[in-house]
Amino acid sequence: MFDEITHAILYVRDMEASLSFWRDKVGLKPSFVGEKWVEFPMKNVIFALHPAEDAAPKDTGITFRVDDIHEAVRQLRERGVEVTEVWDIEIGLHAKFRDNEGNVFELFEPK
């Protein structure tokens, strides 16, 4: 019955600023940009932005897989993104970063 997650939606207060953050600082390429909906295609899911006036910053639990976490952290910091130090657990390397609204996301490089 349930066999696939199609969208991971981030509810944001400021669509324009969030689009700019994800496109210009993180480097995602939008496939659709509308007034109330933005889509960034990933391998098996659409990462989307949608406005919500009452959106509060949160630890989203959304994790982005990367090939080289140290390079990803370097690039994000170079673009002014707040990123933690990389830490190692038995399944891989991790780091967390905040978006323009204070939401927390994770980077993951599997072992």
N, C-alpha and C positions, 0 to 999 in steps of 0.2 A: 504494500500500500504506500508507505513512505519510503522512497528509494533515492532521493536526491534533494539537497538543499540548493535552491536556485539563486537566492538573493541574501546578502547580509546587508541590512539597512542601518545606516547611522542617521539618527534624528539630530538635526542641528538647528541652532538659533539663527545663524547667518550663512545663507546658502552661498553668496558670492565669496565671502572670506574662506569658507570651507572648500569650495571648488578651487580657489587659488592655492590653498595649502596642499591639497592632495595632488593637484596637477603640477604646480610649480616647485614645491619643496620636496614632496615625496617622489614625484616623477611618474604618477599614474596617468594614463592616457584615456580621457573620457570618450565613450562611443556615442553618448547622448547627453546633451545639456539642455535642460528646460528650466522654466521658472521654479517649478516645484519638484524636480526630479533630475538627478545626475547619475549616470551609470559609468562605472569603470569595469570593463570585462577582465576577469581573472581566468585561470585555467578552467575551473569547474564551477565557478560561481560569479555572480555579478555583485560587486561592492557598490552600493548605491547611497546617495545622500538624499534626504527628504526633510523639508522644514518642519519644525515643531517649536513653537514659542516657549514651551515649558521644558525644553531639553536641558537636562542638568549634566555636568561633567561626570563621567563614570569610568570604571575599569571595564572596558567592553568585552574582554575575553576573546577579542578577534586577534588572531595570530597570522602574520604574513611569513611564509616560508621564503628564505633567501639562500642563494648559493654560497655567498661569502659574507658572513655577518659583520666581520670587521670592516669590510669595504662599505657595506650598507650603512653602518654606524658612522663611518667617516663622512660619507656623502651627506647624510642627514644633518650631522653637526655642521658641516660646511655651509649648508643651506639655512642654518639658524634653528634647527629643530632640537628640542630638549630630549636627549637620549641617555639612558642609564649606561653604566659599565656593562660589559658582556659577562655573563656567568655561565658556568658549565654544570649540567646535570647529566645523568647517565644516558639520556637519549639524544642530547645535543646541546648546542649553545643558544643562549637566550639574551635578549635585551628588550627593554621597554622604552616607548617614546610617547610623547603627548602631542595631540593635534592642536590646532589654533583655539579650540574651545575647552581644552584641558582634559579631553578624553584620553584614556590610556590604551595603547595597543602594544602587541608584542611582536618581536622579530624572532625567527627560529631557523637555525641551521642544523639539520639532522646529522648525526654521526654516521 
